[in-house]
Amino acid sequence: MALALMMASASAQMRRPRADVTPLVETESVAAGSPVRVALKVSLPEGLHTQSNKPRDPLLIPTEITIDTPPGVTVEEIVWPPSTDFNSAGQDKPLAVFEHEFAIGVPLNVASTVSTGELVVPVKLRYQACDANLCYPPTTAQTQWTMKVAPGASSARQHAEVFDIIAFGHGERPSAGAELRTKNSEVRTTSSDAGIAALDDFEVLSTTGGYLRSNAFLDFIHNAERGIKEKGLFEGRGPLAILLIVFLGGLALNLTPCVLPMIPINLAIIGAGAQAGSRARGFLLGSAYGGAMALVYGVLGLIVILTAGTFGTINSSPWFNLAIAILFVVLGLAMFDVLLIDFSSYSSRFGASEKSRGTFLLAFTMGAVAALLAGACVAPVVIQVVLFSSNLYATGTKLALALPFFLGIGMAIPWPIAGAGLAALPKPGMWMVRVKQAFGVLILATAAYYGYEAYSLFANRWVDATEVASSVQEKVKEGWTPSLADGLAAAKRHGKPVLIDMWATWCKNCLTMDKTTLEDPAVKSALADYVKIKFQAEDPDSPPAKPVMQKFDAVGLPTYVILRSKELRTKK
């Protein structure tokens, strides 16, 4: 199923590199009142590494493990693997990293009071995957150790090849360290939660994102202060206009040489048209065929939109953009007959017997098959609509879910009309080739857009995390605050507007903005009376970054938000 495979491939490319984290238990069963050793075996894709649990630079993101021990289970130590020196361009000294395969050992004590049966110990591993040139957003992997508590001695050893290389007895004692981490985590969580709750007391004046030159950033500030809001995609043109454009696009696809010549052939196969016996029956058979096409495109679009992740995730994947660019180049060249890609001919294999011809089940099935075996004229347009819908849905526009279905309705319109013999189809000719080539130009232009996006994202990730963090520290020394809760409290107390700058150590444009636009004297002057907050959104998919970015519909980093206290608006 060509179209389904293309869309599934595009969805898969949206995911960032992730480690394969395998929980291991040295013995399948353990006796209550005895120790047991467990481990996490971590495998990253080739060429990737993570920072060690103790980076030489405290501003780098360490690899961390969090164990949620059930009652009666205690952690004796955490045994980290030895770190490897990694020479990074621009660094005075090597980085301490874990290479793409490593294991973390944890000896547990199971108290005699633990009941027999299955024992589950949840564990989380937080890490940031990096290669020689760029780092990806941090990720938290969740898994669990499962063992059987049974009377008597523990069972025989397993996974010896992993446990034998772990230096048990030389790890970190978790007592004070774990307690300190828990306290710090509670402080950070409480502070973040307080800051998120305090956002309800503020109104959003304006938001923007990405790299902006000084003049554009000043316009952003001044427009926010004057109450001038940027128009969204649907503002001023209406969602019905978008639906109409997509519908007409689907209708236009019927004029391409991949589709138009097949209409009378497929009508004959399903028993519609002249073979229907009556116009009413031909109309219903054509409706079943066209309705199946619309349903297939609607369902495929719905699956991809709801499972592909947020636009921020899509936008942060240069590999996704590169894959789509290459795909659209191939499909665009097919529009000019440079390459031959046409699966529609396979639909003849689903031909009907004389007995089944003229049934609604056959018409519906043939319509669904024709939709999945889309030719080179149809597939790229469907993919474009699905990608556009996915991005639009991520901004909170629920109507985007209907766009693939409306494209299918546009393609389905001629089928009941032709099936009833109510109108003659246009005669095939060179004009169809021109329509096809017009779509080809549009597809190649889209390929160029995604290619540029891929280049920009690769360039944006080519950044030294320590340099970004140091730049933020400089801003803090100049009067910015790293605490969302403290910054909002100060703004309410002094009646000042707020600028929130969302950043991450892997974001090159965050560093570029700090070094250029935010250093411009005119920008500094415009922000002089603002409470300026540096909010670290290191992992956009996890709290505290996720709820804040969702609140402001942030689609990537950097993101800038200007707020004003609702109390200040009331006083004015």
C-alpha positions in Angstrom: 0.0 0.0 0.0 2.1 2.8 -1.4 0.4 5.8 0.1 0.1 4.2 3.6 3.8 3.2 3.6 4.9 6.7 2.6 2.8 8.2 5.4 4.0 5.7 7.9 7.6 6.4 6.9 7.1 10.1 7.3 5.6 9.6 10.7 8.5 7.4 11.8 11.0 10.0 10.8 9.5 12.5 13.3 10.9 10.5 16.2 14.2 11.6 17.7 17.0 9.1 18.4 16.3 7.0 21.5 18.2 4.5 23.5 17.2 0.9 23.9 17.0 0.4 27.7 16.8 -3.2 28.8 16.2 -4.0 32.5 18.1 -7.1 33.7 17.9 -9.1 36.9 20.8 -11.4 37.9 18.5 -14.1 39.3 15.0 -14.8 38.1 13.9 -15.4 41.8 15.1 -14.0 45.1 14.5 -15.1 48.6 13.0 -12.6 51.1 15.7 -11.2 53.3 18.5 -11.5 50.8 20.2 -9.1 48.2 19.7 -9.2 44.5 21.6 -7.4 41.8 19.9 -5.6 38.9 21.1 -3.6 35.9 20.1 -1.4 33.1 21.7 -2.2 29.7 21.7 0.9 27.5 22.3 0.8 23.8 22.3 4.0 21.7 22.4 4.1 17.9 25.9 3.9 16.5 27.9 7.1 16.7 25.9 8.6 19.7 26.9 9.0 23.3 25.5 10.6 26.5 27.1 12.8 29.1 28.3 10.8 32.1 26.6 11.0 35.5 29.2 13.5 36.5 30.1 15.8 33.6 33.2 17.8 34.0 31.2 20.9 33.2 28.3 21.3 35.7 26.3 23.1 33.0 26.0 20.0 30.9 23.1 17.6 31.3 24.1 14.5 33.3 22.7 11.0 32.8 20.5 10.3 35.8 18.7 7.3 37.2 15.6 7.4 39.5 14.4 4.3 41.3 11.0 4.1 42.8 11.6 1.4 45.4 8.5 -0.4 46.8 8.2 -1.0 50.6 10.8 -3.4 51.9 13.3 -2.8 49.1 16.3 -0.6 49.5 19.2 0.5 47.2 22.7 -0.3 48.3 24.6 1.6 45.7 24.4 2.8 42.1 27.4 1.5 40.0 28.0 3.7 36.9 30.3 2.6 34.1 33.7 4.3 33.7 33.3 7.4 31.5 35.2 7.9 28.3 37.1 11.0 27.3 35.5 12.6 24.2 37.3 15.5 22.4 34.8 18.1 21.3 35.6 21.0 19.0 35.8 24.2 21.0 36.3 22.5 24.4 39.5 23.2 26.4 39.3 19.7 27.9 37.7 16.4 26.9 34.1 15.7 27.8 33.3 12.7 30.2 30.8 10.6 28.3 29.2 7.2 28.1 29.7 5.6 24.7 26.8 4.1 22.8 26.6 0.9 24.8 26.9 0.7 28.6 25.4 -0.8 31.7 24.4 0.6 35.1 24.4 -1.8 38.1 22.2 -1.5 41.2 22.4 -3.9 44.2 19.0 -4.1 46.0 18.2 -5.5 49.4 14.8 -7.3 49.7 13.6 -7.3 53.3 12.4 -10.5 55.0 9.0 -8.8 55.4 8.4 -8.7 51.6 5.6 -11.1 50.6 6.2 -13.9 48.2 5.1 -13.3 44.6 6.0 -10.9 41.8 8.1 -7.9 42.8 8.2 -4.8 40.5 10.8 -2.0 40.9 10.1 0.9 38.5 13.1 2.9 37.2 13.6 6.0 35.0 16.7 6.9 33.0 17.1 10.5 31.9 19.8 11.1 29.2 20.7 13.4 26.3 21.9 11.7 23.2 24.6 13.5 21.3 26.9 12.8 18.3 30.1 14.5 17.3 28.4 17.7 16.1 25.0 18.1 17.8 22.9 17.1 20.8 19.3 16.1 20.8 16.6 17.1 23.4 16.9 15.1 26.6 14.7 12.0 26.9 13.4 10.0 29.9 13.1 6.2 29.4 10.8 4.4 31.8 11.0 0.7 32.6 11.0 -1.7 35.5 12.8 -4.6 37.1 10.5 -7.6 37.6 11.5 -10.6 39.8 9.9 -13.3 41.8 10.2 -13.4 45.6 10.2 -17.1 46.6 11.1 -19.0 49.8 14.5 -20.6 49.9 17.7 -19.8 48.0 17.8 -17.5 44.9 17.8 -19.2 41.5 20.8 -19.6 39.2 22.5 -16.6 37.7 21.6 -15.1 34.3 23.0 -12.3 32.1 26.5 -13.0 33.4 28.1 -11.3 30.5 26.6 -8.0 31.7 26.9 -8.4 35.5 30.5 -9.6 35.4 31.8 -6.3 33.9 30.0 -4.1 36.5 32.3 -3.0 39.3 29.9 -3.8 42.2 31.2 -2.6 45.6 32.7 0.6 44.0 29.5 2.5 43.3 27.9 5.6 44.8 26.0 5.2 48.1 22.5 6.5 47.4 21.7 7.6 51.0 22.8 11.3 51.2 23.0 11.7 47.5 19.6 10.3 46.8 18.1 12.4 49.5 19.7 15.5 48.1 18.5 14.8 44.6 15.0 14.2 45.9 15.0 17.5 47.8 16.3 19.4 44.8 13.7 17.7 42.6 11.0 18.7 45.0 12.2 22.3 45.1 12.4 22.5 41.3 9.0 20.9 40.9 7.4 23.1 43.5 8.9 26.2 41.9 7.9 25.1 38.4 4.4 24.2 39.5 4.0 27.6 41.3 5.2 29.4 38.2 2.8 27.5 35.9 -0.1 28.2 38.3 0.9 31.9 38.4 0.6 32.1 34.6 -3.2 32.1 35.1 -2.9 35.6 36.6 -1.4 37.0 33.4 -2.7 37.6 29.9 -0.7 36.9 26.8 0.0 40.0 24.7 2.0 38.3 22.0 4.2 35.3 21.2 6.9 34.7 18.5 9.7 32.2 17.9 12.9 31.5 16.1 15.7 33.8 15.2 14.5 37.4 14.7 16.6 40.4 13.7 16.5 43.5 15.9 13.9 45.3 13.9 11.6 42.4 13.8 12.0 41.8 17.5 11.3 45.5 18.2 8.1 45.2 16.1 7.2 42.2 18.2 7.6 44.2 21.4 5.8 47.4 20.2 2.9 45.4 18.7 2.4 43.6 22.0 2.4 46.9 23.9 -0.1 48.4 21.5 -2.4 45.4 21.5 -1.7 44.5 17.9 -1.8 40.8 17.5 -0.3 38.8 14.7 -2.9 37.1 12.6 -3.1 33.3 12.7 -3.4 31.1 9.8 -7.2 31.2 9.8 -7.7 34.7 11.0 -9.1 37.0 8.4 -9.8 34.2 5.9 -11.9 31.7 7.8 -11.6 28.0 8.2 -14.3 27.4 5.5 -12.0 29.0 2.9 -9.2 26.5 3.8 -11.7 23.6 3.6 -12.9 24.9 0.2 -9.3 25.1 -1.1 -8.5 21.6 0.0 -11.8 20.4 -1.5 -11.1 22.0 -4.8 -7.6 20.5 -4.8 -9.1 17.1 -4.4 -11.5 17.8 -7.3 -8.5 19.0 -9.5 -6.7 15.7 -8.9 -9.4 14.0 -11.0 -8.1 15.9 -14.0 -4.7 14.3 -13.9 -3.7 11.4 -16.2 -3.3 9.1 -13.2 -7.0 9.4 -12.4 -9.2 10.7 -15.3 -8.7 7.8 -17.8 -9.4 5.3 -15.0 -12.8 6.6 -14.1 -14.8 4.9 -16.9 -12.7 1.7 -16.6 -13.3 1.4 -12.8 -17.0 2.3 -13.3 -17.3 -0.6 -15.7 -15.6 -3.0 -13.2 -18.0 -2.1 -10.4 -21.1 -2.2 -12.7 -21.9 1.5 -12.6 -22.4 3.8 -15.6 -24.1 2.2 -18.6 -24.0 -1.2 -16.9 -26.0 0.0 -13.8 -29.4 -0.5 -15.3 -30.7 2.8 -13.8 -29.3 6.2 -13.0 -30.2 5.8 -9.4 -28.3 2.6 -9.0 -25.3 3.9 -10.9 -25.4 7.0 -8.7 -25.4 4.9 -5.5 -22.6 2.6 -6.8 -20.5 5.6 -7.7 -21.2 7.1 -4.3 -20.0 3.9 -2.6 -16.8 3.9 -4.6 -16.1 7.6 -4.0 -17.2 7.5 -0.4 -14.7 4.7 0.3 -11.9 6.9 -1.2 -12.8 9.8 1.1 -13.1 7.5 4.1 -9.6 6.0 3.5 -7.9 9.4 3.1 -9.8 10.7 6.2 -8.8 7.7 8.4 -5.2 7.6 7.2 -4.9 11.3 7.8 -6.5 11.0 11.3 -4.1 8.2 12.3 -1.0 10.2 11.2 -2.2 13.5 12.7 -3.0 12.0 16.1 0.1 9.8 16.3 2.8 11.8 14.7 3.4 14.0 17.8 3.4 17.7 18.2 4.6 20.2 15.6 7.5 21.0 18.0 8.7 17.4 17.7 8.3 17.4 13.9 10.0 20.8 13.6 12.9 19.6 15.8 13.7 16.7 13.5 16.0 17.6 10.6 16.0 14.0 9.5 12.2 14.1 9.0 12.5 17.3 6.9 15.3 15.8 4.9 13.4 12.5 4.3 10.3 14.5 3.1 12.4 16.7 0.9 13.9 13.6 -0.8 10.5 11.9 -1.1 8.9 15.0 -2.7 11.9 15.3 -5.2 11.2 11.8 -6.3 7.5 12.3 -6.6 7.9 15.7 -8.3 10.2 14.2 -10.9 7.5 11.5 -11.5 5.1 14.3 -12.4 7.4 15.2 -15.3 7.7 11.5 -16.3 11.4 11.5 -15.4 10.6 8.6 -13.0 7.7 6.1 -13.3 5.8 5.6 -10.1 2.3 4.4 -10.6 0.6 1.7 -8.4 -2.9 2.4 -9.8 -2.4 -0.3 -12.4 -2.4 -2.9 -9.7 -6.0 -2.2 -9.0 -6.9 -4.4 -12.0 -5.8 -7.4 -9.9 -8.8 -6.8 -7.7 -11.2 -7.2 -10.7 -14.7 -8.5 -10.0 -16.5 -11.6 -11.1 -19.7 -11.3 -13.0 -21.6 -12.4 -9.9 -20.1 -9.7 -7.7 -20.3 -6.9 -10.2 -22.9 -4.3 -9.4 -22.8 -4.9 -5.6 -22.2 -2.1 -3.2 -19.7 -4.1 -1.3 -17.6 -4.4 -4.4 -17.9 -0.7 -5.2 -16.8 0.2 -1.7 -13.9 -2.2 -1.7 -12.7 -1.1 -5.1 -12.8 2.5 -3.9 -10.7 1.8 -0.8 -8.2 -0.2 -2.9 -7.9 2.6 -5.4 -7.3 5.1 -2.6 -4.4 3.0 -1.2 -2.9 2.3 -4.6 -2.6 6.0 -5.4 -0.6 7.0 -8.4 2.2 9.5 -8.6 -0.3 12.3 -9.2 -2.2 11.7 -6.0 0.2 10.5 -3.3 2.3 13.6 -2.9 -0.7 15.9 -2.6 -2.3 13.7 0.0 1.0 13.7 2.0 1.2 17.5 1.8 -2.3 17.9 3.1 -1.7 15.4 5.9 1.6 17.2 6.9 -0.1 20.6 6.8 -3.0 19.2 8.8 -0.7 17.7 11.4 1.1 21.0 11.9 -2.1 22.9 12.1 -3.7 20.5 14.6 -0.7 20.9 16.9 -1.5 24.6 17.2 -4.9 23.7 18.6 -7.0 24.0 15.4 -9.3 20.9 15.7 -10.7 21.5 12.2 -7.4 20.4 10.8 -8.6 16.8 11.4 -11.2 17.2 8.6 -8.8 18.4 5.9 -7.7 14.9 4.5 -11.3 13.9 4.5 -12.3 17.0 2.5 -9.6 16.2 0.0 -11.1 12.8 -0.4 -14.6 14.2 -0.8 -13.2 16.4 -3.6 -11.8 13.4 -5.3 -15.0 11.4 -4.8 -17.4 14.0 -6.4 -17.1 12.8 -10.0 -17.8 9.2 -9.2 -21.5 9.3 -8.4 -22.1 11.8 -11.2 -20.3 9.7 -13.8 -21.8 6.5 -12.3 -25.3 7.9 -13.0 -24.4 9.1 -16.4 -25.5 12.6 -15.5 -22.5 14.3 -17.2 -19.8 13.5 -19.7 -16.2 13.3 -18.6 -13.7 15.6 -20.3 -11.7 13.9 -23.1 -8.2 13.0 -22.2 -5.5 15.1 -23.9 -2.3 17.1 -23.5 -4.1 19.4 -21.2 -4.0 16.6 -18.5 -0.2 16.5 -18.8 -0.1 20.3 -18.2 -2.2 19.8 -15.0 0.1 17.1 -13.9 3.2 19.2 -14.5 1.6 22.1 -12.6 1.3 19.8 -9.6 4.9 18.8 -10.2 6.1 22.4 -9.9 4.2 22.7 -6.6 5.6 19.5 -5.2 9.2 20.4 -6.1 8.7 23.8 -4.5 7.6 22.0 -1.3 10.7 19.7 -1.6 12.9 22.8 -1.6 11.1 24.2 1.5 11.6 21.0 3.5 15.2 20.8 2.2 15.9 24.3 3.5 14.2 23.4 6.8 16.4 20.4 7.2 19.5 22.5 6.5 18.4 25.1 9.0 17.7 22.5 11.7 21.0 20.8 11.2 22.7 24.2 11.5 20.7 25.1 14.6 21.8 21.9 16.3 25.5 22.5 15.6 26.1 24.2 18.9 28.2 23.9 22.0 25.9 23.3 25.0 28.3 24.9 27.4 28.4 28.1 25.3 24.6 28.3 25.3 24.5 27.8 29.1 27.3 30.4 29.7 25.4 32.9 27.6 22.3 32.4 29.7 24.4 32.9 32.9 25.6 36.2 31.4 22.0 37.3 31.0 21.2 36.3 34.6 24.1 38.5 35.7 22.6 41.4 33.7 19.3 41.1 35.6 17.3 38.3 33.9 15.9 35.7 36.2 16.0 31.9 35.7 12.9 31.3 37.9 9.5 31.5 36.3 7.8 31.7 39.7 10.1 34.4 41.0 9.9 36.4 37.8 6.1 36.4 37.7 5.9 37.3 41.4 8.2 40.3 40.8 6.2 41.4 37.8 2.9 41.4 39.9 4.6 43.1 42.8 6.1 46.0 40.7 3.3 46.1 38.0 5.7 45.4 35.1 5.2 43.5 31.9 7.0 40.2 31.4 9.2 38.7 28.6 9.7 34.9 28.8 12.5 33.6 26.7 12.3 29.7 26.4 15.7 28.2 25.6 17.7 25.0 25.7 21.3 24.1 25.6 20.9 22.3 22.2 19.3 25.4 20.6 21.8 27.3 18.4 19.3 30.1 17.6 18.9 30.7 21.4 22.6 31.4 21.5 22.5 33.5 18.4 19.6 35.6 19.8 21.5 36.2 23.0 24.6 37.3 21.2 23.0 39.5 18.6 19.4 40.7 18.9 19.2 40.7 22.7 22.5 42.6 22.8 21.2 45.4 20.5 21.0 48.7 22.4 17.6 49.5 21.0 16.2 46.1 22.1 17.8 46.5 25.6 16.2 49.9 25.9 12.7 48.6 24.8 13.0 45.8 27.5 14.4 48.0 30.2 11.1 48.1 32.1 10.3 44.4 31.7 10.8 41.5 34.0 12.9 39.2 31.8 12.7 35.5 32.5 15.0 32.8 31.0 12.9 29.6 31.1 14.9 26.5 30.3 12.8 24.1 28.2 15.4 21.5 27.9 13.1 18.6 27.2 9.9 19.9 25.4 8.2 16.6 25.9 8.4 16.5 29.7 7.5 18.8 32.6 8.1 21.5 33.5 8.7 22.5 29.8 5.8 20.7 28.3 2.9 22.4 30.1 4.4 25.8 29.7 5.1 25.3 25.9 1.6 23.9 25.5 0.0 26.9 27.3 1.6 29.3 24.8 1.3 26.9 21.7 5.1 27.0 21.4 6.2 25.2 18.3 10.0 25.2 18.8 12.8 27.1 20.4 13.5 29.8 21.0 10.0 31.0 21.9 9.3 34.5 23.2 6.2 35.4 25.1 5.1 38.9 26.4 2.7 38.8 29.3 0.9 41.4 31.4 -0.7 41.0 34.8 -4.5 40.9 34.7 -4.5 43.2 37.7 -2.5 45.8 35.8 -5.1 45.7 33.0 -7.9 46.1 35.5 -6.2 49.2 37.0 -5.7 50.7 33.6 
